[in-house]
């Protein structure tokens, strides 16, 4: 065997022995974990389509460039999305379309420009009425260093039969005062005693302002069955 062939054979063998890059977490999008601070991700890849990629729990070996990992949804250059976390070469990203439909999945970090996560926000950043399909969150000033949060959500309003039989479920965030600190993520438990220790069935909410969005995550205890305030909201009124 020629010397060059020996070298190629050895090189291929060494590549085959390299450990696979494993992304430890699934990309669950809006079900963001405590401690995550989201940030704006802008698509900078020159490719006309940058596809969302599946998590390992959906398809073994994902996320990767393999065709089996590719979702049908994609972003185009200059699209802005939310990056929830980065794990190795991939970022967990969510995008809200024109009709409010949210798509989540991994994308290569090399295809994105990731803004720095803001260490804190001003009171003015929060104020206004924020909406997504079947939910609204209203935020007003409460003194100089706090905000008051309240909101309403429904589940089932797109089902005519459910509406007719009175089966639409509702949820409420009662007006709760929340102090603003140094963290970009604001967390509270609903009610007058917002700092009361954990209670299994108490409505708990996390908020973050990123780019043009208000991000909301709750524990599915803020209303009737299937009702959740989770989502990417846009400001509809100051």
C-alpha positions, 0 to 999 in steps of 0.5 A: 500500500502506498505511503499516502494511502497509509496516511489517509487510512490512519487519518480516517481511523482517528476521525472515526474514534472521535467522540460524538458531540452530544447536546445534553438538553432537549430544546423545549422552547417556551418551557424555559428552565429556571436560570435561563436568560434568553437573548435575541438571535439573528440569522446571519448564515448566507444560506437561503434557508436555515432549518430547525433541528430535532432534539435527541429525544425525537431522533437519535443523534440529533441535533446534527446536519443529518437530513433526519434531524431537519424539521420542515420549518426554517428561517431566512437571513436577518430573521430574529428569534429567541435563543434560550440556551447554547449547548456546544455547537447548537442553540435552542431557538424559538421563532414567532411567526406573523400569526403568533405560531411559535416554532422551536428547535436547535440551530447551529451557533455558526448560523446565528449572531447572538446578542448579549443577555441584558443584565437588567431592565428598566421599569419602562421596558415592561409597561404596557399591554402584551398579547398573544393568541388567547392571552393578554398580560398587562403591566403597570408601574408600581412605585419607582422600582416595581411593576404590577402584573395581571392577565387573562388567558383562555383555552379552546376559543378556536373550537366552535363546538367547545364554545357552544357547550360552554367548554372554554377554559379560562385562567387569570393572573391576579394583580401582583406587585413584583420588585425589579432587581439585577436579574433579567428574569422576573419570577413571582407567585401569584397573590398578596403573599408573593414571597410565600414558600413553594406551594404545589398548586400555586400559580407561578410565573416567570417573565423576561423582556427580550428584543420586541417580546415579553416572554412568559413561562408558568407552571400550568397552575394559573387556570383551568385544564390546559390553560397556560400563559406560556408564550412570546408576547408583543406589545399592543398598547403602551 
